[in-house]
Amino acid sequence: MALHSKSSVSWLLIPLVSLWVAAPALSLTDNDVQKLQQKCEAARSVALEPIRARKTQTCIDQQLRARGHCERYYTTYGNVSPRPGGGAAQGYFYDLPECQAWLDAKDQLRASRSRY
């Protein structure tokens, strides 16, 4: 009976050890994460463009400001920005699939580095 228990444990250890050994080969690189970040920022830019355009036009129409002033003011609208208390206000559209993939990859890379 005890022999049966040892063999079943060893059969469970083989896949676990092979996964542990293969994990560094499957890990992400800084370059991979950077490419995913670029895809995220491109998707965010597309999503933010109509909002920025609407805010710019409202600035021109209601505040009677020059187009150049309003465009410069709303260029970074929706990005991460500092809060008065020193923290950061999260930017818009980080819930897009491209951004979630980037954030997950960034977390995986950080976790893989912390194991060594």
N, C-alpha and C positions, 0 to 999 in steps of 0.2 A: 504494500500500500504506500509506504513512504517513497519507494522507488518511482512510483507513478507520479507522485507530487513533484519530485525533483525534475523529471523529464518534462512535465507540463510547464514548470517555471522556466526551464531553459528554452523551450519553444517560444515562450513569450519574450524572453530577453533578446533573442536573435533579431526580430524586427526592430526592437527599440534601439539596440546598439547600431544596427545598420542605418537607421534614421539619424542617429546622433553623429555618425561618421559622415553621412552625406549632407548634413545641414550646411556646413561651410561652403560646399560646392554649389548649393542652391541659393546662397545668400545674395542679397542685393549689394550693389556698389554705389558709391557716391554719385557716379555718373548716371546710373539708372534712376536714382531718386531725383537728381537734378532735371532729367528729361521729363519725369512725371510732374515735377513742379512747374515746368514751362508749359506743359499741356494744361495744367490746372489754371495757371494765370491767363492763358489764351482763352479758355472757356469762360473764366470770370470776366474778362475784358468784353467779350461778346455779350454776356448777360448784363453787364453794367452800362454798356454804351447807350441804350435807349433811356435809361434812368438819368444818366449824366446829361444827355442832350435835352431832356425835359426840364431838368433843374436849371440848366444854362439858359434855356429859353424863358423860363419863369423869372430868372434873375434879370434878364434883359427887359422883359415886358413889365414886371411889377416894380422892380427897384430902379429902373431906368439907368442901368449901368452899361458900359461899353461891352461889346461882344467879347473882346480879348480878355477883359477883366473877368467876366463870368466864366469863360472857358478855362482860364488858369485856375480859378477858384474851385471849380468842380472837376478838375482833372483827376484828383485823387479821391473823389467821393466814393465811398464803399470800401476803401482799403482799411487795413488795420491802422488805428490811430491811438495816440496816448490819451488817457483820461486824466482829469484834474488830480486825482489821488496818486497818480504814478503808474497805475495799471494800464493795460491795453484794452481798447474796445475792439472786439472781433470784427473783421470785415465781412462783407456780404458774399454770399454764394460759395462758401466753403463746403456747402452740403452737396454740391454737384458731384456726379460720379467720378469725374476726373480728379477732383480735389480730394475726395475720399480715398481714392487709390493712392494718391501722393502721400496723404497723411498716414495711411496704413503702412506704406512702404518705409516712410521715415521712422515710424515707430519700430518696425521690424529691424531696420538697420541699427537703430539705437540699442535695441534689445540684444541683437547679435554681438554687438561690440561690448556690451556689459558682461557677457558671459566669459570673456577671455581674461 
